[in-house]
Amino acid sequence: MTVALLAGCSGAAKLNPLNWWGQDRAGPQPTPLAEIKATFAFVPAWRATVGPAGNFLFVPASDDGLVYAASAEGTLAAFGADDGVQKWRVQANRAGLSAGVGAGERTAVVATAKGEILAFDSRGQEKWKTTVSSEVLAPPLVVDGTVLIRSSDNRIHAFAAADGKRRWTYQRTAPALVLRNFGGLVASNGILFAGFPGGKLVAVALSNGSVRWEATVASPRGATELERIADVTGNPVLRDRSVCAVAFQGRAACFDTLNGQALWTRDVSSQAGMTVDGRYAFVSDERSSIVGLAAETGSSLWKQDRLQWRGVSAPLSIGRAVVVGDYQGVLHALAREDGSFIGRAVTDGGWIAAAPQPLRMARGEGLLVQTRSGGLFAFAF
């Protein structure tokens, strides 16, 4: 794998996992796709376009019957969740965007590389705007009347969703080398969970940003700063009373949400992230293999390595399948029980770098993906 070394914030340096695939595809070659026998149908529901991602990672979001999507060109658009009909499209920022979309409570929030935060209502009217301390790469989180922003200088900023009034800021120091991390935030029962460089997972109170607990997903190890990178990647994920996360050059781990007590750990490295459901945990590892684990114990169940080096996204568990996207815009459905291939769908050929998102439609359960080319695709099951 080849990663690029970039200048980082506050004198730190960042590794960019989104530069894996150059034109020459130096290093390990993506595994060619073999024929499969499909028993899981991706039923196309609708498609739309929003604009390319550039050097950033954009994640679509749904709220109150609308799907929101943004692009590096500064576009923010809303579409009907059932039919993909465009409801409105605005130029949120002429200089471009770097992160989005966070959606909830009839509010959609995007961010820029200069730390500008822009909030819009469900009709596309700007509600408020403000700034944070540095570049924003992770999608905002809108929950419990609060907009949460994670900036690249290891800060979390909380604003009132109604008017943008600043509520609190949480800050951590960063190691000398960090990944260019697009990992976001997750919240439950008044607690916000965030993963950080150095392998730390932190729980803070939504009300005031005070620390409830801190846990170690993975500990840095090795002789060089590069070897010692152990950043939590992707979003933390929730299951009942546990929160789980995975680190690059580290481990996957689950913790009790109340006190941070470790429930299990498993050696696996990931740059994409993981997900959990009622029975299983799934990790896209650093070679693009998909690993299936028991959610209760972390014990290994299966490993699917026929997608190696295809730059797969973090997985989504939906129905009887676990779904990932790859660098050619292909969606792959694997059986939850044994990791065998059960379905495949193509989009526009653009990289599906962000995890597929669940989508509730009138016709039932579905999923939504956004490619780096700017395509937005909804599938039903």
Secondary structure, DSSP 4 states (H G I P E B T S, - for coil): ---EEEE-GGG-EEEEGGG---TT--SSPPPPPPP----S--EEEEEEE----TTS----EEETTEEEEE-TTSEEEEEETTT--EEEEEES-TT--SEEEEEETTEEEEE-TT-EEEEEETTS-EEEEEE-SS-B-SPPEEETTEEEEEETTTEEEEEETTT--EEEEEE----SEEE-----EEEETTEEEEEETTTEEEEEETTT--EEEEEES----SSSTTTT---EEEEEEEETTEEEEEETTSEEEEEETTT--EEEEEE---SSEEEE-SSEEEEE-TTS-EEEEETTT--EEEEE-TTTTS-PPPPEEETTEEEEE-TTSEEEEEETTT--EEEEEE-SSS---SPPEEEEETTEEEEEEE-TTSEEEEEE-
